[in-house]
Amino acid sequence: MTSPTPRPAPDRSEAVLSRLQLLVTRKLDGLLQGDYAGLLPGPGSEAGESREYRPGDDVRRMDWPVTARTTTPHVRRTVADRELETWLALDLSASLDFGTGQWLKREVVVAAAAAITHLTVRGGNRIGAVIGTGGGVSVPARRWRGGAPPAGPGVLTRLPARSGRKEAQGLLRAVAGTTIQPGRGDLGALIEMLNRPPRRRGVAVVVSDFLAPAEQWARPMRKLRVRHDVLAIEVVDPRELELPDVGVLPVVDPESGELHEVQTADPRLRQRYADAATAQRATIAAALRGAGAAHLRLRTDRDWLLDMVRFVAAQRHARTRGTTR
């Protein structure tokens, strides 16, 4: 891949986020209103607090451990499925700091996060995020409103789930302000942060280019799907799929810093590259399908928002017919 295009200056981040919010609001507003973890906001299935038994209570809700300890009949309350909790796993490793289309891949990651946030943060719904910028050192971020989380080589940052639009905007500012660090990231460790500690059932969204070996992240994805609805957003640049015929092309691995010169005038080399890229993307798609995750591919040279609108519409249509993927 070629050298990454320079990122926008930090002082432009607020303007970019404001434009993104306006763009997302115009095209996505209302698409997911009324969607919750359950089909209906009924009594729910998540365990809540216990209280003393009252005549008429459902005996199937009896809390026998508390009843035994107190010698007084107790029933277990349940939490209604009225609030949806969404968690984002955002891969901002060095391979995302690249782009030859209209956007850098990292910009598409931020844009996807903005769209998902807008679709979910309503009606008391909560949204949180974990961000990976390198190779697996965990740093909790207890305060993130209005600023970027701590960043450094090999940093995994957790932004706690909160409700409200102001909190969501603070989360997006923190994501946009994250500094990409050199070095190889650990996508599996990033996804595993969504599995620990266990959370109530909700939605988990993983945004990455998934260029790490599938065996590194496939198992955590399968574990995530056991409890949550999982959406995998794959970010792709056209130069990762095929090489142009431009003669000798210097390419650099942004994660290792290795520099190579490639003779792109050789049609056999370009064909081998395209075949290898096709096989790689097929492996990624198969691993995501095996994990039971819905799969959305966004490209840096296409209208990512239009692709997302089509995906959301297709998901809603599938749910209506009872054929969700």
ZANU-355751 format. One record per atom (N, C-alpha, C): residue in three letters; x, y, z. Coordinates in steps of 0.1 Angstrom, whole numbers, plus 5000, padded with zeros to 4 digits. Layout:
alaXYZ ...
***
This chain:
met500849885000 met500050005000 met500950125000 thr500350234995 thr501150364994 thr501150435007 ser502050535008 ser502150615020 ser500750685023 pro500450685036 pro499150745039 pro498950885036 thr497750925032 thr497451065030 thr497451145043 pro497951265043 pro497951345056 pro496551365061 arg496451345074 arg495151365081 arg494751515082 pro493451545084 pro493051675086 pro493751735099 ala493951855100 ala494551915112 ala493551895123 pro494051885136 pro493251855147 pro492151965149 asp492452095146 asp491452195148 asp490252185139 arg490352095129 arg489252085120 arg488351965125 ser488651895135 ser487851785140 ser486451825143 glu486251935150 glu484951975154 glu484052005142 ala484652075132 ala483852105120 ala483551985112 val484451885112 val484251765105 val483151685112 leu483151675125 leu482151605132 leu480751675131 ser480751805131 ser479451875129 ser478851845115 arg479751845105 arg479251815091 arg478751665091 leu479551575097 leu479151435097 leu477751425104 gln477551495115 gln476251475122 gln475151525114 leu475351635107 leu474251695098 leu473951595087 leu475051545081 leu474851445070 leu474151325074 val474551265086 val473951145091 val472451175095 thr472151285101 thr470851315105 thr469851325093 arg470351385082 arg469451395071 arg469051265064 lys470051165064 lys469751045057 lys469350925066 leu469750935078 leu469450815087 leu468450835097 asp467950955100 asp467050985111 asp465750905109 gly465350835119 gly464150765119 gly464250625114 leu465350575109 leu465350445103 leu465250335114 leu465850365126 leu465850255136 leu465050295148 gln464150395147 gln463350425159 gln462450305162 gly462450265175 gly461550155180 gly462350025180 asp463550015176 asp464349895176 asp464949875190 tyr464649765196 tyr465249735210 tyr465849595209 ala466449555221 ala467049425221 ala465949315220 gly464749345225 gly463649245224 gly462649295214 leu461749205209 leu460749245199 leu459749355205 leu459449335218 leu458449425225 leu459149465238 pro458849585243 pro459349635256 pro458549575267 gly458549445268 gly457849375279 gly458549365292 pro458249265300 pro458849255313 pro460349225312 gly460849175301 gly462349155300 gly462749025306 ser464048995304 ser464648865309 ser465848895317 glu466349015319 glu467549045326 glu467149055341 ala467948985349 ala467648985364 ala467949125370 gly466949155379 gly467149285386 gly467149255401 glu466649345409 glu466649335423 glu465549245428 ser465649195440 ser464549105446 ser463749195455 arg462449145457 arg461549205467 arg460649095473 glu459949135483 glu459149035490 glu457948995481 tyr457548875482 tyr456448815475 tyr455148885479 arg454348915469 arg453048965471 arg451948875464 pro450848865470 pro449748775464 pro449548825449 gly449548725440 gly449348755426 gly450648755418 asp451848755425 asp453048745418 asp453248615411 asp453948615400 asp454248485393 asp455248405401 val454848285404 val455648195413 val456948155405 arg456948165392 arg458148135384 arg459248235386 arg458848355392 arg459848455395 arg460448445409 met460148335416 met460648315430 met462148315430 asp462648395439 asp464148405441 asp464448315453 trp464748185451 trp464848085461 trp466048105470 pro467248155465 pro468348175474 pro468048285484 val467448395480 val467048505489 val466048455499 thr465048375494 thr464048325502 thr464648235513 ala465548155510 ala466248065519 ala466948145530 arg467648255526 arg468448325535 arg467648405545 thr466448465540 thr465648545548 thr464448475554 thr464148355550 thr462948285554 thr461748355551 thr461748455542 thr460648525537 thr460548515522 pro459448475516 pro459348455502 pro459648585494 his460548575485 his460948685476 his460848645462 val460548745453 val460548725439 val461648815433 arg462148775421 arg463148845414 arg462548935404 arg462849065405 arg462349155395 arg463249135382 thr462649175371 thr463449175358 thr463449315352 val464449335344 val464649465338 val464049465324 ala463149565322 ala462449575309 ala463449605298 asp463249545286 asp464049565275 asp463649695268 arg463649805275 arg463349935269 arg464550015265 glu465649985271 glu466950055268 glu467849965261 leu468450005250 leu469349925242 leu470749975246 glu471649885248 glu473049925251 glu473949875239 thr474649965233 thr475449945221 thr476849965225 trp477749875221 trp479149895223 trp479849895209 leu480849985207 leu481649995195 leu483049945198 ala483549855190 ala484949825190 ala485649885178 leu486449985179 leu486950065168 leu488450045167 asp488849985155 asp490149955152 asp490850075146 leu491750145153 leu492450255147 leu493950225147 ser494250105144 ser495650065143 ser496350125130 ala497650115128 ala498350185118 ala497850155104 ser497350035102 ser496849995088 ser495650075084 leu494950145094 leu493750225091 leu494150365087 asp495450405089 asp495850535085 asp496350545070 phe495450505062 phe495750485047 phe494450515039 gly494650565027 gly493450585019 gly493850645005 thr493350584994 thr493550644981 thr492250694974 gly491150674982 gly489850724976 gly489550864981 gln488250884984 gln487851014989 gln488151035003 trp488350915010 trp488550925025 trp489750835029 leu490350875040 leu491250775047 leu490350665053 lys490950555055 lys490150445062 lys489850485076 arg490650555083 arg490350595097 arg489250695097 glu489050775086 glu487950865085 glu486650795083 val486650685076 val485450605074 val485150535088 val486150495095 val485850435109 val485150545117 val485650665118 val484950765126 val483550795120 ala483450795107 ala482150825101 ala481150715105 ala481550585104 ala480750475108 ala480350485122 ala481250525131 ala480950535145 ala479850645147 ala479950755140 ala479050865141 ala477650815136 ala477550745126 ala476250695121 ala475650595131 ile476450505136 ile475850405146 ile475450475158 thr476250575163 thr475850655174 thr474550725173 his474350785161 his473150865158 his471950765158 leu472150645153 leu471050555151 leu470550495165 thr471450495174 thr471150425187 thr470950515199 val471550635199 val471450715211 val470150795212 arg469150725215 arg467850795216 arg467050715226 gly466050775233 gly465150705242 gly465850645254 gly466950705258 gly467650655270 gly468650545266 asn468850505253 asn469850405249 asn471250455253 arg472050355256 arg473450395260 arg474450345249 ile475550415248 ile476550375238 ile477950395245 gly478750295243 gly480150305248 gly481050245237 ala482350255239 ala483350215229 ala484650165235 val485250085228 val486650045231 val487450075218 ile488650135220 ile489450185208 ile490750115209 gly491250065198 gly492549995197 gly493450075189 thr494650115194 thr495550195186 thr496950115185 gly497049995190 gly498249925189 gly498149785195 gly499149745203 gly499249605206 gly498849555219 gly497849605226 gly497249535237 gly497449575251 val497949705254 val498049745267 val496749815271 ser496049775282 ser494749825285 ser494849945294 val494150055290 val494150175298 val492650225299 pro492150215311 pro490750255313 pro490650415311 ala489550455305 ala489250595304 ala488050635312 arg488250675324 arg487050705332 arg486450845329 arg487250935324 arg486651065320 arg487051085305 trp485951095297 trp486251125283 trp485451235277 arg484551295284 arg483751395279 arg484551515274 gly484451545261 gly485051675256 gly486451665253 gly487051545253 gly488551535250 gly488851395245 ala490151385240 ala490551265235 ala491051175246 pro490951035245 pro491350945255 pro492950945254 pro493550885265 pro494950875264 pro495450785253 ala496450815246 ala496950735235 ala498450715236 gly498850605231 gly500250565231 gly500450435225 pro501650395223 pro501950265216 pro501250155223 gly500450075216 gly499849955222 gly498749995232 val497950095229 val496850135239 val495550085235 leu494850015244 leu493449985242 leu492650075252 thr491750155248 thr491050245256 thr489550205257 arg488950215269 arg487550185271 arg486850315274 leu485750345267 leu484950465270 leu483650405275 pro483250435288 pro482050375294 pro480750405287 ala479850315287 ala478550335280 ala477750435288 arg477250545281 arg476450645287 arg475350685277 ser474250745283 ser473150785275 ser473150935273 gly472450985263 gly472351125261 gly473151175249 arg472651265242 arg473351315230 arg474651385233 lys474751465244 lys475951525247 lys477051425250 glu476651325258 glu477651215260 glu478151145248 ala477151125238 ala477551065226 ala478451155218 gln478251285218 gln479151375210 gln480551375217 gly480551365230 gly481851355237 gly482651235233 leu481851125231 leu482450995227 leu483051005213 leu482351075204 leu482851085190 leu484051175190 arg484051285198 arg485251375199 arg486451295204 ala486251205213 ala487351125218 ala487851025208 val486950965200 val487350875189 val488050955178 ala487551075174 ala488251145164 ala489551205168 gly489751225181 gly490951275186 gly492051175190 thr491651045188 thr492650935191 thr493850945181 thr495050935186 thr496250935177 thr496550795173 ile496750775160 ile497150645156 ile498650625158 gln498950515164 gln500350485168 gln500950375159 pro502250375156 pro502850275148 pro502850135156 gly503050035148 gly503149895154 gly501849815151 arg501949685152 arg500849605149 arg499849595160 gly498549605157 gly497549595167 gly497049455169 asp496249435180 asp495749305183 asp494249315183 leu493649285171 leu492149295169 leu491449195179 gly492049075181 gly491348985190 gly491249035204 ala492349105209 ala492249165222 ala491249275223 leu491149355212 leu490149465212 leu488749405213 ile488449305205 ile487149245206 ile486849175219 glu487849115225 glu487749055238 glu487349155249 met487649275247 met487249375257 met485749395257 leu485049355247 leu483549365247 leu483049245254 asn483749135256 asn483349015263 asn483549025278 arg484449105282 arg484749125296 arg484749265301 pro483949295311 pro483049195319 pro481849165311 pro481149055314 pro479849025307 pro478849135309 arg478149175299 arg477149275299 arg475749225295 arg474749305298 arg473349265294 arg473349265279 arg472449185274 arg472349165260 arg472049295253 gly472749315242 gly472649435234 gly473249425220 val473749525215 val474349535202 val475849555203 ala476649485195 ala478149505195 ala478449535180 val479249635178 val479649675164 val481149685164 val481749605155 val483149595154 val483549665140 val484349775141 val484749845129 val486249825127 ser486649765116 ser488049735113 ser488249705098 asp489549695094 asp489749645081 asp489949495081 phe490049435093 phe490149295095 phe491349235088 leu492449305086 leu493549255079 leu494449165088 ala494149165101 ala494849075110 ala494448935107 pro495248835109 pro494948695106 pro493548655113 ala492748585105 ala491348555110 ala491448475123 glu492448385125 glu492548305137 glu492748395149 gln493148515147 gln493448605159 gln492148665164 trp491148685156 trp489948755160 trp488648675158 ala488648555151 ala487448485149 ala486748425161 arg487648375170 arg487048315183 arg486448425192 pro487048535194 pro486348635202 pro485048685196 met485048695182 met483748725176 met482648625178 arg483048495178 arg482048395181 arg481548405195 lys482448435204 lys482048445218 lys481148575220 leu481348675213 leu480548795213 leu479148775208 arg479048685198 arg477748665192 arg476848575201 val477448505211 val476648425220 val475648515227 arg476048635231 arg475148715240 arg474648835232 his475248885222 his474849005216 his474548995201 asp473849085196 asp473649105181 asp474949175176 val475649115167 val476949165163 val476849215148 leu477449335146 leu477649385133 leu479049415131 ala479649355120 ala481049375116 ala481049475104 ile481749585106 ile481849685095 ile483349675090 glu483449625078 glu484749615072 glu485149735063 val486249795066 val486649915058 val487749875048 val487449915036 val488349865025 val488749985016 asp489949985011 asp490450075002 asp490650004988 pro490350074977 pro490550004964 pro491949954961 arg492950014966 arg494349974964 arg494649844971 glu493849804981 glu493949684988 glu493349564980 leu492649594969 leu492049494961 leu492749474948 glu493349574942 glu494049564930 glu495049674929 leu496149654921 leu497249754919 leu497049824906 pro497249944905 pro497250014892 pro498549994885 asp498450014872 asp499650004863 asp500350144863 val501250164872 val501950294873 val503450284874 gly503950174869 gly505450144869 gly505950104883 val507050154886 val507650114900 val506950194910 leu506350124920 leu505550184930 leu506150164944 pro506650264951 pro507150234965 pro505950214974 val505950114982 val504850084992 val505550065005 val504750105016 val505250095029 val504250025038 asp504649935046 asp503749875056 asp503649965068 pro502450025070 pro502350125081 pro502550065095 glu502349935096 glu502449875110 glu503949835113 ser504649805103 ser506049765105 ser507049865100 gly506649955091 gly507550055085 gly508450005074 glu508249875070 glu509049815059 glu508649885046 leu509649915038 leu509449975025 leu509849885014 his509049875003 his509349784992 his509049864979 glu509649824969 glu509349884955 glu508749774947 val507649794941 val506849694933 val506749744919 gln507049654910 gln506949684895 gln505549654891 thr504649754891 thr503249734888 thr502949714873 ala504049744865 ala503849724850 ala503749574847 asp504049484856 asp504049344853 asp502549294855 pro501949254844 pro500449214845 pro500349084854 arg501348994854 arg501248874862 arg501248914877 leu502149004880 leu502149044895 leu500849114899 arg500249194890 arg498949254893 arg497849154895 gln497949044886 gln496948944887 gln497048864900 arg498348834904 arg498548754916 arg498148834928 tyr498348964928 tyr497949054939 tyr496449054940 ala495749064929 ala494249074929 ala493748934934 asp494348824929 asp493848694934 asp494048674949 ala495248724954 ala495448714968 ala494548794976 ala494248914971 ala493249004978 ala491848944978 thr491448884967 thr490148824966 thr490048704976 ala491148624977 ala491148514987 ala491148565001 gln491848675004 gln491848735017 gln490448785021 arg489748855012 arg488448905016 arg487448795017 ala487648685009 ala486748565011 ala486948505024 thr488148495029 thr488448435042 thr487848525053 ile487948655052 ile487348745062 ile485848725062 ala485248725050 ala483748705050 ala483348575056 ala484048465053 ala483748335058 ala483848335073 ala484948405079 ala485048405093 ala483948485100 leu483548595094 leu482448675100 leu481148595099 arg480948525088 arg479748445086 arg479648335096 gly480848275098 gly480948165108 gly480648215122 ala481048335125 ala480748395138 ala479348445140 gly478548435129 gly477148475130 gly476948625130 ala477948705125 ala477848855125 ala477248905112 ala476449005113 ala476049075101 ala477249145095 his477449155082 his478649205076 his478349315067 leu478949435069 leu478749555061 leu480149595056 arg480349615043 arg481649655038 arg481549795033 leu482349885038 leu482450025034 leu483750055027 arg483750125016 arg484950155008 arg485250305009 thr486550335008 thr486950475008 thr486650544995 asp486350474985 asp486050544972 asp484550544968 arg483750514978 arg482250504976 arg481550594986 asp480250614984 asp479450684993 asp479050585005 trp479850595015 trp479750505027 trp478350515033 leu477850645033 leu476550665040 leu475350595032 leu475450605019 leu474450535010 leu474550385012 asp475750335013 asp475850185016 asp475250155029 met475450235039 met474950215052 met473450215052 val472850315045 val471350325045 val470850205038 arg471450155027 arg470950035021 arg471049915030 phe472149905038 phe472249795047 phe471249795058 val470949915064 val469949925074 val468649885069 ala468249935057 ala466949905051 ala466849755049 ala467949695044 ala467849545041 ala467649475054 gln468349515065 gln468149455078 gln466749465083 arg466149585082 arg464849605087 arg463849515079 his464049505065 his463249425057 his463349275061 ala464549235064 ala464749095068 ala464149065081 arg464149165091 arg463549135103 arg462049125102 thr461449215093 thr460049205091 thr459549075085 arg460449015077 arg460048885071 arg460548765080 gly461248805091 gly461748695100 gly462848625095 thr463748685087 thr464848615080 thr466148695083 thr466348735095 thr467548815098 thr468748725096 arg469848785092 arg471148705090 arg471848685103 
***
